[in-house]
Amino acid sequence: MPAITPLRARVESTAPVFGMIHLPALPGAPAFNGDRTAIRERALTDARRLEAGGVDAVILENFGDAPFYPESVPAHVVAEMTTVAAAVADTVDVPLGLNVLRNDAAAALSVAAAVGADCIRVNVHVGTAATDQGILEGRAHETLRLRERLAADVAILADVHVKHATPIGETSLEHAALETVDRGRADGVIVSGPGTGEETPLDDLERVASALEDAPVLVGSGVTPDTVGDCLEAGADGVIVGTALKDGGETTNPVSQERVDAVVTAARESDSSSD
């Protein structure tokens, strides 16, 4: 198994912006509208706008598939995600990430390996969390071994006390972050607010950044042009942005070129002022 390329070596910026592509409901999901072509075209349009706006990477996620399967998704979801991910990978030149909701790391890793993506996001990589899908348990032991079997140079970005969930047990945020990296062997961690689009507490971010010496720390929710500078100053190595990049600030809307420009510009200005 070759060494995994560090996340910092995959992106050019010292404060990378990851732009989210939230897919509409895929076939088989309750909200699917019957048009597979429209799903792919929407994803490609969003990807082009994100790249044109200067993001450093994009992450593809089956956001429209609610209610989500808690862990393993069916084969047809994997097939649709692979088809769309391959099209996105062929369309843009920035790194690509995958997140298969709610917590199917094996599917995300398999799709990423098949299309040559750079990273996956895993909501519950270690530990246990109570969610609206029920109890989710981390499967780091399986994910790491699958990555080795696939010989996939794919970084694992793992959430710490993931949003839309409550951690089970008396684990502090700092301890959870250390466990995620030291024992779960994640290549980076993500700190978020309580829900999609909700601001990440700077105190939480500072605590995790202080606890980890080498692993990159990303902000996973609530980043806007007004808050991105504060996030970077508080210790974030990069940000994942979705809702703030969409028309009208609505998560399910298409990507807005103007909003992408605003977030990326603010991130670049903040990063340059800290040099």
Secondary structure by P-SEA (a helix, b strand, c coil): ccccccccccccccbbbbbbbccccccccccccccaaaaaaaaaaaaaaaaaacccbbbbbcccccccccccccaaaaaaaaaaaaaaaaccccbbbbbcccccaaaaaaaaaaacccbbbbccccbbbbccccbbbbcaaaaaaaaaaacccbbbbbbcccccccccccccaaaaaaaacccccccbbbbbcccccccccaaaaaaaaaacccbbbbbccccccccaaaaaaacccbbbbcccccccccccccccaaaaaaaaaaaaaaaaaac
